[in-house]
Amino acid sequence: MKRHFDDELKQLKDKLFRMGLQVEEVIAKATKALFERDSKLAEEVIKKDQEINLYEIEIDELAHELIALYQPTAIDLRFITMVLKMNNDLERMGDQAVNIAEKAIQINQEPPMKPYIDLPKAAETARGMLRDALDAFMKRDPDKAKQVLERDDVIDGINDKVYVELQTLMRDKPETVRQGVALIMVSHNLERIADLATNIAEDVIYLTRGIDVRHHIRERRQETAP
Amino acid sequence: MKRHFDDELKQLKDKLFRMGLQVEEVIAKATKALFERDSKLAEEVIKKDQEINLYEIEIDELAHELIALYQPTAIDLRFITMVLKMNNDLERMGDQAVNIAEKAIQINQEPPMKPYIDLPKAAETARGMLRDALDAFMKRDPDKAKQVLERDDVIDGINDKVYVELQTLMRDKPETVRQGVALIMVSHNLERIADLATNIAEDVIYLTRGIDVRHHIRERRQETAP
C-alpha cells in the first residue's frame, strides 16, 4: 500500500508539472500574439484555457482522492494541499494569459503605437520565474525557488518604468490613451503572473525547508507584537 | 471523538467567517479612504493587512491539523480543503484592499479630478458580493450564493463604464492621465475583489450541491469533446 501511495503521489506531482508547462505555453503565446501582432495566436490561447481549466479539476480530484484513500502523514498531507494551492495559482496564471490575449486582439486592430521596449522584458522575466518555480518544485530545490523570489523586484521595477513611459506618452499624445491603458493592463497581468510564480516558489521553500516565507511571517510577528 | 471533531470544524468555520469580516472591513475602509480623501484611514488598511496575513496562516494551520488528526470522510475533507481555498481568496482580497489604499494615498495628494460617480457603485457592489458570499457560506445557502454569481456581470458592466469615462477624460484633459490611470487600477482591484467573492460563492454551491460550477464545467466538457 505504501508503495502504491508513493506512485500516485509521483503521478500527482507530474500532472502538476504538466499543468505548469501548459500554462507557461499560453503565457508565451499570449505575449507573442501581442508583440508580433498575431491575433490568431491570441484566439488559440483563449481556446486552450478551457483545457487548462479541465486539467485543474482533474488534478484537484486526484489530490482529494489521495487524501481520502491513503490518509497521508502530516508532511505528505502538506505536500498534497500545496499541490491544490499551486494548481489553483497555475489556473489563475492561465486566466491572466487570456486577459493578455484579449488585449492583444484589441490592440492588433489599431495601428502600432510604439515599439514595446520594456514589456517584452517583463514578459520574459515573468515566464522565466514560472519556469524556475516549476523546476524548483520538481527538484525540491529551495535555492532555485529563492532566486524566483528575488526576481519579483525586477519585474516590479520594469513595470514601474512601463507605467511611467506609457503615462508620459498618453499625456503627450492623447490619441494613444486607449492603447496605453490596454498596455498598462497587460503590464499588470504580467505582474500578477510573476506574483503567482512567487507564491509557488514560496510554497516550494515551505515544503522543502518547513519555513513559512509567506508574508515574511517572522518579521511580521515581531512587528505586530504588543 | 466524533463530537470533538464537529466542534473543531465549527470553530474552523467561525474563524473563516471572522477572517471574511475583517477583509470586508478593510475593503470598506480602503474605498472610503479614496472617496472621502482620508489618507490616514488608508494607512490603517495597510497596517491591518499584516494582521489578516497572520490570521490566514492560523486558519491554514488549524485546517491542516484537523485533516491530520481526524482523517475526515470525503465530504468533510472537501469542506476543509474548501476552507483552505476560501482563506487564500480572502487574503488576496485583503491585498487588493491594500492596493486601493496605496492608490488612495497617491490620489489624495493631488487636487480632486471629478466626482467618483460609478466607482462607489462598483465598490458597494463588490463589498455586497463578499458579504453575501460569506453569509451563504455560514448558512450553507446555495441560492444566496447563486445571487452572488449573477452580480459579477453587474460589476463588469460598471467597470466597463468607468474605463470608457476615464479614457475619455484622459484624452480630453491630458493632465488627468496620472490620476485616471490610478483610478482605472482601483476599478480593476474592485473587479478582482468581485471575482474572488464569486470564487467563494462557487465553492459554497459546490459544497452544498456537489455541482462543480467552476469553469461551468459541463458546458465546457461538451465544447471540448472531440
Boltz contact constraints between the chains, C-beta under 6 A:
constraints:
  - contact:
      token1: [A, 50]
      token2: [B, 220]
      max_distance: 6.0
  - contact:
      token1: [A, 50]
      token2: [B, 224]
      max_distance: 6.0
  - contact:
      token1: [A, 53]
      token2: [B, 215]
      max_distance: 6.0
  - contact:
      token1: [A, 67]
      token2: [B, 77]
      max_distance: 6.0
  - contact:
      token1: [A, 68]
      token2: [B, 74]
      max_distance: 6.0
  - contact:
      token1: [A, 68]
      token2: [B, 77]
      max_distance: 6.0
  - contact:
      token1: [A, 71]
      token2: [B, 71]
      max_distance: 6.0
  - contact:
      token1: [A, 74]
      token2: [B, 68]
      max_distance: 6.0
  - contact:
      token1: [A, 77]
      token2: [B, 67]
      max_distance: 6.0
  - contact:
      token1: [A, 77]
      token2: [B, 68]
      max_distance: 6.0
  - contact:
      token1: [A, 167]
      token2: [B, 177]
      max_distance: 6.0
  - contact:
      token1: [A, 167]
      token2: [B, 178]
      max_distance: 6.0
  - contact:
      token1: [A, 167]
      token2: [B, 181]
      max_distance: 6.0
  - contact:
      token1: [A, 170]
      token2: [B, 177]
      max_distance: 6.0
  - contact:
      token1: [A, 171]
      token2: [B, 174]
      max_distance: 6.0
  - contact:
      token1: [A, 171]
      token2: [B, 177]
      max_distance: 6.0
  - contact:
      token1: [A, 174]
      token2: [B, 171]
      max_distance: 6.0
  - contact:
      token1: [A, 174]
      token2: [B, 174]
      max_distance: 6.0
  - contact:
      token1: [A, 177]
      token2: [B, 167]
      max_distance: 6.0
  - contact:
      token1: [A, 177]
      token2: [B, 170]
      max_distance: 6.0
  - contact:
      token1: [A, 177]
      token2: [B, 171]
      max_distance: 6.0
  - contact:
      token1: [A, 178]
      token2: [B, 167]
      max_distance: 6.0
  - contact:
      token1: [A, 181]
      token2: [B, 167]
      max_distance: 6.0
  - contact:
      token1: [A, 215]
      token2: [B, 53]
      max_distance: 6.0
  - contact:
      token1: [A, 220]
      token2: [B, 50]
      max_distance: 6.0
  - contact:
      token1: [A, 224]
      token2: [B, 50]
      max_distance: 6.0
